[in-house]
Amino acid sequence: MNNIVEIRDLSERTKIKDMIQSTDQHYVVGQLAASIAHEIRNSLTTIKGYTQLGKQEAPTKNFDVVMLEIEKIEEIINDLLLLAKPQISTFEELDIQKVLDNYMEI
């Protein structure tokens, strides 16, 4: 009776599976962030427009404060959209000795 036992190292396969799952999750989070940011931006554009109209009709300091807050929210939305963009990594092969030499010169 000959029994054949096969042993495989599945760690590399597990790493790849985890990496794919993580990438999928990042994609979903990015899509969700983009969707939320666009919805907020649409409403904010309306608020900003009416605030600008109100400021023209009855200029007060309160409208300036509202406009500053709207601009802060717009910056947050822009940051959220940056999160939603897929990040492209580029790799470059370097000569470690040259890098170290350049570093030592500084």
JOWO-V50625 format. One line per field, one symbol per residue. ss: DSSP state (A for helix, B for strand, O for the rest). psi: psi as a letter, one per 20 degrees, with the letter a starting at -180 (. if undefined). burial: + if it has 24 or more other C-alpha atoms within 12 Angstrom, else -. A space follows every 10 residues. Layout:
BEGIN
ss: ???
psi: ???
burial: ???
END
This chain:
BEGIN
ss: OOOOOOOOOO AAAAAAAAAA AAAAAAAAAA AAAAAAAAAA AAAAAAAAAA AAAAAAAOOO AAAAAAAAAA AAAAAAAAAA AAAAOOOOOO OOOOOAAAAA AAAAAO
psi: oopppppqoj hgggggghgg ggggghgggg ggggggghgg hgghgggggh ggghhhhmpr hhhggghghg hghhgggghh hhhhpppppp qppqohgggg ghghh.
burial: ---------- ---------- ---------- --++--+--+ +--+---+-- +--------- ------+--+ ---+--+--+ +--+------ ---------- ------
END
